[in-house]
Amino acid sequence: MTSTTGGPVIVAGGGIGGLAAALALVRRGFEVLVLEQAPAIGEIGAGIQLGPNAFHAFDALGVGDKARGRAVYTECMVMHDAIDESLVGRLETGEAFRQRFGNPYAVIHRADVHLSLLEGAQETGRVQFLTNTRLERIEQNPDGVTAYDQNGRAHRGVALIGADGVKSVVREAFVNDPPRITGHVVYRAVVDKADFPASLQWNAASLWAGPKCHLVHYPLRGGEQYNVVVTFHSRQEEQWGVTEGSKEEVQSYFQGISPLPRQLIDLPKSWKRWATADREPIGQWSFGRVTLLGDAAHPTTQYMAQGACMAMEDAVTLGEALRVHGNDWTQALDLYQRARVARTARIVLSGREMGRIYHAMGVERLVRNSLWKGRTQERFYDAVEWLYSWNVTNCLSAAQ
């Protein structure tokens, strides 16, 4: 049963979450109107990591082949101590990992995830995009939602999905809770292979854990580029947002780091600087015919490498909730929320804890370095089972 008489579903935001939502909604028989405040549908950022759960989501959204063709498949995830270069832990992501979780682990440029979803949405012929359009006001009645943009134009739809990111206008309208500024600053850059140290050209998602800082690197785009991410605890009061970075600032934070990982901070010609924040997890993010999705629903720090993955999971779960309830929005949004709240909160809270582990100092660092000594791969896999075994067939089980 498809009830689309009240117009399209409005999706606020044309990022990864918004496009994933659009694909899930088209599969339920809806027309979709995506409202994007930027002048073009695009994506900034650098590399992101994709767990098996992300590939399950891509497949459920019909773009698995597109994403697979653009990803780089890593041999392992590895953590070293940035001071003495000792190995802290190594999780193999080869054949045994794929067998266990039904999909690979990969790294990919954020823009390539976005492009895969955008091509999928455009190919349906049922997704309309309006750029330079910022939501300012939302009204709803039992039959639908009207969203008003900055020019006073009214957009009418059967429902509204707020996929408008960490500074969500939709969340502000219904929840209006403050961000939790972490004081952690992330610098991200992409470096060409020719400029990247041969000693670090590993086919791995690699992390160097240091005191109040860490560094990450992995290959992108067939190994022709490398993603470089450095994170540190800022000395100054931070405001949530993205700015241009400065090489001098980065270099001032990584004293005492071993020369091997320290090379990373000298590489990029230009950096983007993210002052990070999350929000306290909330138990309600559906309001009548309006719901939140992705970073608008559960903004998180980057330490679990799951932000984009969670947004795509949200979209798939929303689609499944609509399927189970025959496109009845009230019931579907309630089911979607119940299926997602605890899992996404676990990502937010785990991210905070991982940040502490990565940045351990003194005796805490010694504890961190001993955490995984002698652990078998099977035990590593058991520990991430809750995260990576998610798929379209079990995505509603948390709501049962």
C-alpha positions as CSV (number, residue, x, y, z in Angstrom):
1,M,0.0,0.0,0.0
2,T,1.5,3.3,-1.1
3,S,-0.1,6.5,0.1
4,T,1.6,9.4,-1.7
5,T,-1.5,11.7,-2.2
6,G,-0.1,14.5,0.0
7,G,2.8,15.2,-2.3
8,P,6.4,14.1,-1.9
9,V,8.4,13.3,1.2
10,I,10.5,16.3,2.0
11,V,14.1,15.6,2.9
12,A,16.0,18.4,4.5
13,G,19.7,18.0,3.5
14,G,21.4,16.6,0.5
15,G,24.4,15.0,2.2
16,I,25.0,11.3,2.7
17,G,22.0,10.8,5.1
18,G,19.6,12.8,3.0
19,L,20.5,10.9,-0.2
20,A,20.3,7.6,1.6
21,A,16.9,8.5,2.9
22,A,15.7,9.6,-0.6
23,L,16.7,6.2,-2.0
24,A,15.0,4.3,0.8
25,L,11.8,6.4,0.3
26,V,11.7,5.9,-3.4
27,R,11.9,2.1,-2.8
28,R,8.7,2.5,-0.7
29,G,6.9,4.2,-3.7
30,F,7.3,7.9,-2.7
31,E,8.4,10.9,-4.7
32,V,11.1,12.8,-2.8
33,L,12.0,16.5,-2.7
34,V,15.5,17.2,-1.3
35,L,16.0,20.7,0.0
36,E,19.7,21.7,0.3
37,Q,21.0,25.0,1.6
38,A,24.3,24.9,-0.3
39,P,24.5,26.1,-3.9
40,A,25.2,22.6,-5.2
41,I,24.6,19.0,-4.1
42,G,28.1,17.9,-3.0
43,E,30.2,16.8,-0.1
44,I,33.3,18.2,1.6
45,G,35.7,16.2,3.7
46,A,38.3,13.6,3.1
47,G,38.3,9.8,3.7
48,I,35.9,7.8,5.8
49,Q,35.9,4.2,6.9
50,L,33.2,1.7,5.9
51,G,32.4,-1.3,8.1
52,P,30.4,-4.3,6.8
53,N,27.2,-2.7,8.1
54,A,27.8,0.2,5.6
55,F,28.0,-2.3,2.7
56,H,24.8,-4.0,3.9
57,A,23.1,-0.6,3.8
58,F,24.5,0.2,0.3
59,D,23.1,-3.1,-1.0
60,A,19.7,-2.4,0.7
61,L,19.6,1.0,-1.0
62,G,20.5,-0.5,-4.4
63,V,24.0,1.2,-4.8
64,G,26.2,-1.6,-3.5
65,D,28.1,-2.0,-6.8
66,K,28.7,1.7,-7.2
67,A,30.2,2.0,-3.7
68,R,32.2,-1.2,-4.0
69,G,33.9,0.0,-7.2
70,R,35.1,3.2,-5.5
71,A,36.3,1.7,-2.2
72,V,39.8,0.5,-1.1
73,Y,39.7,-2.8,0.7
74,T,42.1,-2.8,3.7
75,E,44.0,-5.8,5.1
76,C,43.6,-4.7,8.7
77,M,42.8,-2.0,11.3
78,V,45.9,-1.3,13.3
79,M,46.8,0.8,16.3
80,H,50.3,1.8,17.3
81,D,51.6,3.8,20.2
82,A,52.8,7.2,18.7
83,I,55.5,7.6,21.3
84,D,57.4,4.3,21.1
85,E,55.8,2.8,17.9
86,S,54.8,-0.4,19.7
87,L,51.8,-2.3,18.4
88,V,48.7,-1.9,20.6
89,G,46.2,-3.9,18.6
90,R,45.6,-5.4,15.1
91,L,42.2,-6.5,13.7
92,E,42.5,-8.5,10.5
93,T,39.9,-7.5,7.9
94,G,40.6,-10.2,5.3
95,E,38.7,-13.3,4.3
96,A,37.9,-14.5,7.8
97,F,36.4,-11.1,8.6
98,R,34.3,-11.1,5.5
99,Q,33.0,-14.6,6.2
100,R,32.1,-13.6,9.7
101,F,30.2,-10.4,8.8
102,G,29.2,-11.0,5.2
103,N,30.9,-7.9,3.9
104,P,34.3,-6.3,3.8
105,Y,35.9,-3.4,5.6
106,A,37.0,-0.6,3.4
107,V,38.1,3.0,3.2
108,I,36.7,5.5,0.7
109,H,36.7,9.2,-0.1
110,R,33.6,10.8,1.4
111,A,32.7,12.4,-1.9
112,D,32.7,8.9,-3.5
113,V,30.1,7.7,-1.0
114,H,28.0,10.8,-1.7
115,L,28.4,10.3,-5.5
116,S,27.3,6.7,-5.3
117,L,24.1,7.7,-3.5
118,L,23.6,10.7,-5.7
119,E,23.8,8.7,-8.9
120,G,21.4,6.1,-7.4
121,A,18.9,8.8,-6.5
122,Q,19.2,10.5,-9.9
123,E,18.7,7.3,-11.8
124,T,15.3,6.7,-10.1
125,G,13.9,9.8,-11.7
126,R,11.8,10.3,-8.6
127,V,14.0,12.6,-6.6
128,Q,13.9,16.4,-7.1
129,F,16.6,18.6,-5.8
130,L,16.3,22.3,-4.7
131,T,19.6,24.0,-3.8
132,N,20.1,27.3,-2.1
133,T,17.1,26.4,0.0
134,R,17.3,26.7,3.8
135,L,14.4,25.6,6.0
136,E,13.2,28.2,8.4
137,R,9.8,27.1,9.7
138,I,7.9,23.8,9.8
139,E,4.1,23.4,10.2
140,Q,2.2,20.1,10.2
141,N,-1.3,18.7,10.5
142,P,-2.5,15.1,10.6
143,D,-2.2,14.8,6.8
144,G,1.1,16.4,6.0
145,V,3.9,18.9,6.6
146,T,4.6,22.3,5.2
147,A,8.2,23.5,5.2
148,Y,8.9,27.2,4.6
149,D,12.3,28.3,3.2
150,Q,14.3,31.5,3.7
151,N,12.5,33.1,0.7
152,G,9.0,32.4,2.3
153,R,8.3,29.6,-0.2
154,A,6.1,26.8,1.1
155,H,7.0,23.2,0.3
156,R,4.2,20.7,1.0
157,G,4.8,17.0,1.6
158,V,3.4,13.9,3.4
159,A,6.3,13.9,5.8
160,L,9.6,15.6,6.6
161,I,13.0,13.9,7.2
162,G,15.5,16.2,8.9
163,A,18.8,15.0,7.5
164,D,20.3,18.4,7.8
165,G,23.4,17.5,9.7
166,V,25.1,18.5,13.0
167,K,23.6,22.0,13.1
168,S,20.1,20.7,12.1
169,V,17.4,23.4,11.7
170,V,14.8,20.6,12.1
171,R,16.3,19.4,15.4
172,E,16.4,23.0,16.6
173,A,12.7,23.4,15.9
174,F,11.7,20.4,17.9
175,V,14.5,19.7,20.4
176,N,16.7,22.8,20.6
177,D,19.4,21.2,22.8
178,P,22.9,22.6,23.1
179,P,25.9,21.0,21.4
180,R,28.6,19.5,23.7
181,I,31.8,21.0,22.5
182,T,34.6,18.4,23.0
183,G,37.6,20.7,22.8
184,H,39.1,18.2,20.4
185,V,40.2,19.6,17.0
186,V,40.4,17.4,13.9
187,Y,42.6,18.3,10.9
188,R,41.9,16.4,7.7
189,A,43.7,16.3,4.4
190,V,44.3,14.2,1.3
191,V,47.9,13.6,0.1
192,D,49.0,12.2,-3.3
193,K,50.8,8.9,-3.2
194,A,53.9,10.5,-4.6
195,D,54.2,12.8,-1.6
196,F,53.3,10.1,1.0
197,P,56.2,8.4,2.9
198,A,56.9,4.9,1.5
199,S,57.4,3.7,5.1
200,L,53.7,4.4,5.8
201,Q,52.1,3.2,2.6
202,W,50.2,0.4,4.3
203,N,46.9,-1.1,3.1
204,A,45.4,-0.6,6.5
205,A,43.2,1.8,8.5
206,S,46.1,2.9,10.7
207,L,45.9,4.9,14.0
208,W,48.8,6.3,16.1
209,A,47.7,6.9,19.6
210,G,49.5,9.7,21.5
211,P,49.1,11.8,24.6
212,K,46.0,14.1,24.1
213,C,46.3,13.5,20.3
214,H,46.3,10.8,17.6
215,L,47.0,10.4,13.9
216,V,45.2,8.3,11.3
217,H,46.2,7.4,7.7
218,Y,44.9,5.0,5.0
219,P,44.8,4.7,1.2
220,L,42.1,6.2,-1.0
221,R,41.2,6.0,-4.7
222,G,43.0,2.8,-5.6
223,G,46.0,3.8,-3.5
224,E,46.7,6.9,-5.6
225,Q,46.0,9.2,-2.6
226,Y,46.2,8.9,1.2
227,N,43.9,10.2,3.8
228,V,45.6,12.0,6.7
229,V,43.7,12.9,9.9
230,V,45.2,14.4,13.1
231,T,43.3,15.1,16.3
232,F,44.4,17.0,19.3
233,H,43.0,18.6,22.5
234,S,42.9,22.4,21.8
235,R,44.5,24.9,24.2
236,Q,41.9,27.4,23.4
237,E,38.1,27.8,23.7
238,E,36.6,26.2,20.6
239,Q,33.5,27.0,18.6
240,W,31.8,24.2,16.8
241,G,32.6,24.4,13.0
242,V,34.9,24.0,10.0
243,T,37.6,26.5,9.1
244,E,40.9,26.5,7.1
245,G,43.7,25.0,9.1
246,S,47.2,26.2,9.7
247,K,50.3,24.0,9.5
248,E,52.0,25.9,12.4
249,E,49.1,25.1,14.7
250,V,49.2,21.4,13.9
251,Q,52.9,21.2,14.4
252,S,52.7,22.9,17.8
253,Y,50.6,20.0,19.2
254,F,52.7,16.9,18.4
255,Q,55.8,17.3,20.5
256,G,57.1,13.9,21.8
257,I,55.7,11.9,18.9
258,S,58.0,9.4,17.3
259,P,59.5,10.5,13.9
260,L,57.7,7.8,11.9
261,P,54.1,9.0,12.6
262,R,55.3,12.6,13.0
263,Q,56.0,12.8,9.3
264,L,52.3,12.8,8.7
265,I,51.8,16.4,10.0
266,D,54.4,17.8,7.6
267,L,52.7,16.4,4.5
268,P,49.5,18.3,3.6
269,K,49.8,21.5,1.6
270,S,46.3,22.5,2.9
271,W,44.2,21.4,5.8
272,K,40.6,21.7,6.8
273,R,40.1,22.2,10.6
274,W,37.1,20.8,12.4
275,A,36.3,21.8,16.0
276,T,34.2,18.9,17.1
277,A,31.1,18.4,19.1
278,D,28.4,15.9,19.8
279,R,25.1,16.1,21.6
280,E,23.6,14.1,24.5
281,P,21.6,11.2,23.1
282,I,17.9,11.8,23.1
283,G,15.0,9.3,23.4
284,Q,12.6,11.0,21.0
285,W,13.5,12.4,17.6
286,S,10.1,11.7,15.8
287,F,7.4,14.4,16.1
288,G,4.2,13.7,14.3
289,R,5.2,13.4,10.6
290,V,8.6,14.8,11.2
291,T,11.7,12.8,12.1
292,L,15.5,13.2,12.3
293,L,18.1,11.1,10.6
294,G,21.9,10.8,10.7
295,D,23.9,13.6,12.4
296,A,20.7,15.6,13.0
297,A,19.4,12.7,15.2
298,H,22.7,11.6,16.8
299,P,25.7,13.8,16.1
300,T,28.8,12.0,17.3
301,T,32.6,12.4,17.4
302,Q,34.7,10.6,14.8
303,Y,36.3,8.0,17.1
304,M,34.1,5.1,16.1
305,A,34.4,5.9,12.4
306,Q,30.6,5.3,12.1
307,G,29.0,8.7,11.4
308,A,28.1,8.0,7.7
309,C,27.5,4.3,8.4
310,M,24.8,5.2,11.0
311,A,23.1,7.7,8.7
312,M,22.8,5.0,6.0
313,E,21.6,2.5,8.6
314,D,19.0,5.0,9.7
315,A,17.7,5.4,6.1
316,V,17.4,1.6,5.5
317,T,15.6,1.2,8.9
318,L,13.2,4.0,8.1
319,G,12.4,2.3,4.8
320,E,11.8,-1.1,6.5
321,A,9.6,0.6,9.2
322,L,7.5,2.0,6.4
323,R,7.3,-1.3,4.7
324,V,6.2,-3.1,7.8
325,H,3.5,-0.6,8.5
326,G,2.2,-0.2,4.9
327,N,3.5,3.4,4.7
328,D,1.6,4.5,7.7
329,W,3.8,7.4,8.8
330,T,2.8,7.6,12.5
331,Q,3.4,4.0,13.2
332,A,6.5,3.8,11.0
333,L,8.2,6.8,12.5
334,D,7.6,5.4,16.0
335,L,9.1,2.0,15.0
336,Y,12.1,3.6,13.2
337,Q,12.9,5.6,16.3
338,R,12.6,2.7,18.7
339,A,14.8,0.6,16.4
340,R,17.6,3.3,16.3
341,V,17.7,5.2,19.6
342,A,19.8,2.8,21.7
343,R,22.1,1.7,18.9
344,T,23.0,5.2,17.8
345,A,23.4,6.4,21.5
346,R,25.8,3.5,21.9
347,I,27.9,4.9,19.1
348,V,27.9,8.4,20.6
349,L,28.9,7.2,24.1
350,S,31.4,4.7,22.7
351,G,33.0,7.5,20.7
352,R,33.6,9.5,23.8
353,E,35.2,6.5,25.5
354,M,37.4,5.7,22.4
355,G,38.6,9.3,22.4
356,R,39.8,8.8,26.0
357,I,41.5,5.5,25.1
358,Y,43.3,6.9,22.0
359,H,44.5,10.0,24.0
360,A,45.6,8.3,27.2
361,M,48.7,9.6,29.0
362,G,50.9,8.3,31.9
363,V,49.6,5.2,33.6
364,E,46.4,5.3,31.6
365,R,48.5,4.9,28.4
366,L,50.2,1.8,29.9
367,V,46.7,0.3,30.6
368,R,45.6,1.1,27.0
369,N,48.7,-0.5,25.6
370,S,48.0,-3.7,27.5
371,L,44.3,-3.9,26.8
372,W,44.4,-6.2,23.7
373,K,47.7,-8.1,24.3
374,G,47.3,-11.7,23.2
375,R,43.8,-11.3,22.0
376,T,42.8,-13.7,19.2
377,Q,41.2,-12.4,16.0
378,E,38.1,-14.4,17.0
379,R,37.8,-12.4,20.2
380,F,38.3,-9.2,18.3
381,Y,35.4,-10.2,16.0
382,D,33.2,-11.1,19.0
383,A,33.8,-7.6,20.4
384,V,32.6,-5.8,17.2
385,E,29.8,-8.3,16.5
386,W,27.2,-5.8,17.8
387,L,28.4,-3.2,15.4
388,Y,29.2,-5.0,12.2
389,S,26.5,-7.7,12.1
390,W,23.7,-5.2,11.4
391,N,21.8,-5.7,8.2
392,V,18.5,-5.1,6.6
393,T,17.0,-8.3,8.0
394,N,17.8,-7.5,11.6
395,C,17.5,-3.7,11.5
396,L,14.2,-3.6,13.3
397,S,15.0,-6.2,16.0
398,A,16.0,-3.6,18.6
399,A,12.4,-2.3,18.6
400,Q,10.8,-5.7,19.3
